[in-house]
């Protein structure tokens, strides 16, 4: 399993990477913390996969451009549709550091 630290923005090496596989993220926000699991499949820059966590389960789509990763999914945990967007940078090939936006509330 690989880990994501979302509470620090950090510089990363610029390199092309394939993040295909299962990742466990450590998420810390003002709304609380959690450890969702993402299963990614990367084809060139295109990223697809699945989110599983406290908000349920949802398909994801996104992009990997050199060391930058951005992906999103839509979920309706309270009946209202919400788009969750993760963005970050690869660090050392086995970690991603960045941020998450829960439909405008971080």
N, C-alpha and C positions, 0 to 999 in steps of 0.2 A: 504494500500500500504506500502511496505517496501522500504527502501532507501539503496543505495550503495554509499560509498564515495571512489572514486578511486585515490584520490591524496595523501593519507597518508597510509603508511604501519604501521600497528599496531598489537600488540600481541593480541591473542584471546584465549579464554578458549577452552581447548580440550574436545569436546563432540560430540557424534553422533547427527546429526540433519537431518531433512527433510525440504528442502526448497521449496517443492511443493507450487505453488501459483503464484500470479502476483506481480512482483517487479518493482519499478521504480528506475533507477540508476541515480545518479548525477555524470556525467563524466566531468572531466576537464583535458585537455591535451594541449600540445603546439599547436595543430591544432584547438583548440576551445573547446567549452563546449556543452553539450546536456543532454537530459533526456530520453533515450530510455526506453521502457517497455519490460520486459521479462516475459513470462508465462512458468513456469517450471513444469515438472512432474518428480518426483524422484521415482525410483524403486530400492531399495537397494542403491548401490553406483552409479548406472547409472542415468544420467540426460538427458532428452529430453525437447523440448519445442519450443518456437517461440520468435524471436527478432522482434521488431517493433521500428523504429527510423528514423533518418535523412538519413540513408543509404538504407532505404526501409524495406522489410520484408524478413525473412529467418528462416528456421528451425535450431535449435541448438542441439548439442550433447556434453556431457561432463561427469564429475564424481564429486561426493562428497565423500571425504574420511575424516572421523571425522570432523574436523573444516576447512578443505581445500576444496575449490571449484574451478574447472577449466572447462571451456566450450568454444566452438568455433562455428563459422558459416562462411559460404562463401557467398560473395556478389560481385556484379559487378557494382558498381555505375558509373564507367567511361568506362564500356565496358571490362575492364580487371578484371579477377577474383582475389579477395583478400580474405585471411583468417584472420578473426578477432578473437583474443584469449583473453578471460578474465580469470584472476586468482586472488584468494584472500582467505581471512580467515573469517569465521563467527565470529561475535562479539556480544555476548549477545543474540543470537538467532533471532534477527530481523534486523541485519545489516551485511553487508559484506564490508570489506575494502581490497583494492588490486590495481591491475593495469590492463591495457588493451594494447594490441599490435595490431595495425592496419597494418598487413602485413609487419612488420619491421619498421614502423614509429609510434612512440607513441605520 
